Amino acid sequence: MRSLLLAGVLALGLAAAARPAEAADVRVFVRHEIGDYAAWKKAYDEFGATRKKLGVIAHEVYRSIENPNDVTVMNDFKTLEKAKAYAASPELKAAMMKAGVTGTPQIWFTTRAEK
């Protein structure tokens, strides 16, 4: 009985480790041109608390090798609903304008493919 209980606790621990509490189900990519990376990055960093409030649980920034003002941002969310609400939020639109985003951003929503 004791070994069965231990096996159950071990299995539960492994299951929890396999999927962290903050695991993302949706990843959103936003690609856009900017006028000045330093100014954009400052505005991006200042938006951090709002980004978190709007449901972003992880994020990363990438720059094109050929054009350093071509930026792709990756944001993780727990649900597609939160991701879509974030992408449509007036706060994000205002932050992008403040940051010097030029043109229309490309936005696409993804989810992890089955293994």
Secondary structure as GFF3:
##gff-version 3
##sequence-region A 1 115
A	DSSP	alpha_helix	2	18	.	.	.	ID=ss1
A	DSSP	beta_strand	26	34	.	.	.	ID=ss2
A	DSSP	alpha_helix	37	46	.	.	.	ID=ss3
A	DSSP	alpha_helix	48	53	.	.	.	ID=ss4
A	DSSP	beta_strand	58	63	.	.	.	ID=ss5
A	DSSP	beta_strand	70	77	.	.	.	ID=ss6
A	DSSP	alpha_helix	80	88	.	.	.	ID=ss7
A	DSSP	alpha_helix	90	99	.	.	.	ID=ss8
A	DSSP	beta_strand	101	110	.	.	.	ID=ss9
###
